[in-house]
Amino acid sequence: LVRFCYNTSESGVQSRMVYDFARQSIRISWNAVLVPKVVGNRRNALYVDGISMYKLDSESGKIIEHKVEQMLINNTPITPPYGIFSTLKEELLSPNGGYGQRIPAGAGLGAGAF
């Protein structure tokens, strides 16, 4: 679906991983910039940020649980179930998304943004 709707050469994903020894878990903060094929510029990009937490089995070291702790789409916090359709529905029902002033896509883009 991403390859069909978004320009893969202009889009990208970045992540940072941290291991928490006390909780035996891995936390990954990630962000994705999805540039649409139709309009095709960063001004109309979709910005998705999130934090994933993976709990590990103490004996085997295998992942036993994955949880998304936080997710933002274009700086708008979303609640479970996470997904683009729930976010679009929320924006249609409330123009401000219930979170105050919206930040337009592409705000803050410039030197050092990536």
C-alpha positions in Angstrom: 0.0 0.0 0.0 2.8 2.4 0.8 4.6 1.8 -2.5 1.2 2.4 -4.4 0.3 5.7 -2.6 3.7 7.2 -1.6 7.0 8.0 -3.4 9.5 5.5 -1.8 12.5 7.4 -3.1 11.4 10.6 -1.3 9.9 9.0 1.8 12.0 7.6 4.7 12.0 6.1 8.2 14.4 6.8 11.0 14.6 5.0 14.4 16.5 4.9 17.7 16.7 1.8 19.9 17.4 1.7 23.6 17.6 -1.4 25.8 16.2 -1.1 29.4 18.0 -3.7 31.5 15.8 -3.1 34.6 12.6 -3.8 32.8 14.0 -6.2 30.2 12.5 -4.3 27.4 13.5 -2.6 24.2 12.1 0.9 23.3 12.3 2.1 19.8 11.4 5.7 18.9 10.7 6.0 15.2 9.5 8.6 12.7 8.4 8.2 9.1 8.0 10.8 6.3 5.6 9.7 3.6 5.6 11.8 0.5 2.6 11.2 -1.7 3.0 10.3 -5.4 0.1 12.4 -6.7 1.2 15.8 -5.4 4.8 14.6 -4.7 6.4 17.3 -2.5 7.4 17.5 1.1 4.8 20.2 1.8 2.1 17.6 1.5 3.9 14.8 3.3 2.5 12.7 6.1 4.6 12.7 9.2 4.2 9.7 11.5 6.0 9.5 14.9 5.8 6.7 17.5 7.4 4.9 20.3 7.3 1.0 20.3 8.0 -1.0 23.4 9.0 -4.7 23.2 9.0 -6.9 26.3 11.4 -9.8 26.4 11.1 -13.2 28.0 13.7 -13.3 30.8 14.8 -16.9 30.0 14.8 -17.1 26.2 15.3 -13.4 25.4 12.5 -13.6 22.8 10.0 -10.9 22.3 6.8 -11.7 24.1 4.9 -8.4 23.7 4.9 -5.4 21.4 3.0 -2.2 22.4 2.9 1.2 20.7 3.1 3.6 23.6 2.6 6.8 21.7 1.8 7.8 18.1 1.5 11.1 16.3 0.3 11.8 12.8 1.2 15.3 11.6 1.8 16.3 15.3 -1.8 15.1 16.2 -1.8 12.5 19.0 -4.0 9.5 18.1 -5.5 6.9 20.4 -5.9 3.2 19.9 -6.8 1.6 17.5 -3.9 3.3 15.8 -4.3 3.8 12.1 -4.8 6.4 9.4 -8.5 5.7 9.2 -9.1 6.4 12.9 -7.1 9.6 12.6 -9.0 10.8 9.5 -12.3 10.1 11.2 -11.2 12.1 14.2 -10.1 15.0 12.1 -13.4 15.0 10.2 -15.5 15.0 13.4 -13.4 17.7 15.1 -11.4 20.1 12.8 -8.9 20.7 15.6 -8.8 17.0 16.5 -9.6 18.1 20.1 -6.0 19.0 20.7 -5.8 22.7 20.1 -4.0 24.5 17.3 -3.0 22.1 14.5 0.5 22.3 13.1 0.6 22.1 9.3 2.5 19.3 7.5 6.0 20.4 6.8 6.3 22.8 9.7 9.8 22.8 11.1 11.3 21.3 7.9 14.6 22.8 7.0 18.3 22.6 8.0 18.8 20.0 10.7 15.3 18.6 10.5 16.6 15.2 9.5 
